[in-house]
Amino acid sequence: MLEPETLLTLEFLTWLDSRPRTYAEAMEAWSSKCPRNSVWEDALTEGLVQVGSAETMGQSKVILTPRGRAMLDGKSQSQVDGSDRRKKRGGNWYG
């Protein structure tokens, strides 16, 4: 069984993936002052999401990284790391 933190992270990634989201939307829906609910901060720290650039921070898009996509798709970290190595060798993300 997955840990509650992992389930919440998957819910966050699914929410992001459902449609384009701005930083302002993400902060409104997912920011928390509770130290036990740090899904937003954890996703940034773990490299699961990234914030793009825009004219204002609130307009910036929040998107899944390849690592975040892999987590959402249920791939193991070794599969994600293997994709990184292929990319560095000149391969593509799909094989």
Order of alpha helices (4+ residues) and beta strands (2+ residues): alpha-beta-alpha-alpha-beta-beta-alpha-alpha
